[in-house]
């Protein structure tokens, strides 16, 4: 068992979390959620012994901890076999490692470069090294970020088969619904712990908020009664047999109010996104005719045809490496194709959310970047950016150091703040929710449902897609596109 007792973490007078207590028992599967920046990764570092908390202590009781990071840091050009040899240097043998890989469903080709593997294959290779150490607790940080739907399905099976405990940071609600038996949430410097999966958490959290509101209201009413009592004592309306009624009332306020203050739970809401733009139901948005594209001998698009009209919302589905991003880049004119035609509708303005955001200017500050891309003055920007959860400190940060989640929020806020003449009629979104926390995902989902233009979406977040009003599913496999 691992126990955290009174863990508090403060950076530069900012408290990430305070007096956190928890216990992780063998075999438990726990999902850790919370807004970006609430301290989830810091808590992981404390558990791994990489960081010391400001106060409190951690009891490990001989537990062995394995950690799967968000990013897979393999050496450039390294072969699968070379990586296996590195694992074997820890007093092991290739048979043992290959046995672990086999249990993970990884077919070993020792001469393949690791950088040519899919996200799921890289994860299994990294997991093999971790599982070789026989951990009793596995920490996983956003494991679905680089997985397609098949990879996520495999990950769910792995969760159920792993005998030890798992603590996973994840914003993938489908994964949390399918695999965990507890949800922990870092919220306003506290660690809230609820039994069950994500759907259970929604119900538990709602009741918790109601109890907090009732507790606060009772506290305020009690405070008012004591303040009235103090006022009467000061006016001489009431007297105390044991001495000054005023002093007695003041001590009671100190004892029952000041020392037992109940703070109101106020959820800081993300601004509601609204992306303006409208398309007539019969208007042609884009027509793709007999499109083909190959990379060397690999055919990724084979005589594909597609037409989008009006405010249709389409989900482009397919395993990693099947050509989904290539197709949308061809539509956008960012990728040359071998044959076929692409016709964009007249006066159709396209907004593009790129999965891998382009590097931003190295020194340009957020406030300067935002002013350059909107019609707002510097005087207006602090209030505007506050709506999208950017703090005063964030305004002066170079945009290049913003986290992936912050960069995604920045992109969507710019979509929302476009002028009337620059409104989008067509949104092409490539994994837009990949780095967003759950609350921001929900805001984006509502926004896309309300958007009156066309949407072409690539996403492996099944839960998110299920909450969108998708009209058609496009399945891209082996160069062919099917529509359902």
SULSULMO-V177227 format. One line per field, one symbol per residue. phi: phi as a letter, one per 20 degrees, with the letter a starting at -180 (. if undefined). Layout:
# SULSULMO-V177227
phi = ???
This chain:
# SULSULMO-V177227
phi = .dcdclfcccclmdefbclecbbdegnfdcedcqggneoffffgffffnebeffbnbcdelmfdddcdffddeefgnfegfffffffffeldbfgffffffffemdefcfdefffeffgffffffffffffgelfecdecdlfegddeffffffffffgfefeeecdcebdefffffecddbcdceblmddeccfnefffggffffffffffffffffffffffffffffffffemfccdfeqffffffffffffddfecfdefedffefgffcefpbcfgdffebcdclecbcdmeeedcclecbcccmefdcdedrfgneoffffffffenecfcfbocccegfleeddcdegdffgegfdffgffffffdceeeffefgffffgdmeegffgeffffeffgfffffgffffgfeffffdfedbddcdlfegdeffffgffffffffefedecdddbdefgfffddefebddddblndddcc
